[in-house]
């Protein structure tokens, strides 16, 4: 982004946090920190709720495809962040 954006140009990135082995990974926060270190400024953060993105936990033994969604499944991304960054 740095190479192709003109000075003062804006970039928008949609990113969500994840959970791995019960530990929440703060992808959005880490991404912003990296962009700040590259010379961008954070212009705006928009939090968007995603009520229906469910990630199945189990796969079909024969096909390897995800099985039907059950109560054991969980909401993969209850919200996502829309990050608006500006090149200085």
PyMOL commands that set and color helices and strands:
alter all, ss='L'
color gray80, all
select helices_A, chain A and resi 27-38
alter helices_A, ss='H'
color red, helices_A
select strands_A, chain A and resi 10-15+18-20+23-25+40-49+54-55+74-75+79-87
alter strands_A, ss='S'
color yellow, strands_A
deselect
rebuild
show_as cartoon
